[in-house]
Amino acid sequence: MIRLILTYGAALAALALLAQWMDWRFATQAWSTSAYGLAVALLFAGLGIWLGMRLVPRARTAPFARNDKAMAALGISPRECEVLELLAKGASNKLIARALNISPNTVKTHVARLFEKLEAQSRTQAIHKARSLDLLP
């Protein structure tokens, strides 16, 4: 991340140096103000498109593969993983209990343990962390 920031900083410094080198009076006398404004607008539009392409996450091209190492490191059981998948689909505790043929109290226990293992405070946080660890598609 630091390397990326330094690269962008160096690029901006180079552009500032170029603008000073061109000398404002010479640039405004040689070109009309609207042409100069157009050149600056095109430069920033190109920079914005390039940054957008670099910063926007790309969709997965490969099929989903669960990160078994992260599951083992966190101590998430296969049953807790099933509960987590149903949580990600938006199911309530009651629906999860019906789908897995367990009691709602067992679902509450699994959800509480998932919160502890993923260091989450809410279902949304748990799902987000699970997706970032490739535990969920």
C-alpha positions, 0 to 999 in steps of 0.5 A: 500500500505504501509503495502504491501511495509513493508511486501516485505521489511521485506521479503527481509531483512530476505533473506539478513539475511539468506544469511549472516548467511549461510556465503558465504565461507561455501555455496561456499565450500559446493555447487558448484558455479553453484548449488548455482546460480541455487538456487538463480535463482529459489528463484528469479523466484518463487518470480517473479511469486508470485509478478506477480500473486499478481500485475496483475489485474484479469478479472471480473468474475461477470457481469458488474454493473454500479456504480450508486452512483458514477454517482450521486455523479459526477452528470452524467446524463443518456444522458451523460452516453450514450455519454460516452459509445459511446466515449468508443467505439471510435465514433466521435462526428458526429457518436454520434450525429447520434446514439443519434439523437442530434446535434453535438453541443449538443454532444460537450456540453455533452463531455465538461461537462463529461471532467469537471465532470471526471476531464479529459483533453482528451477522453482517460483520461475520459474513463480511469477514467470512467472505474476505477469508474465502469461507463463503462464495 
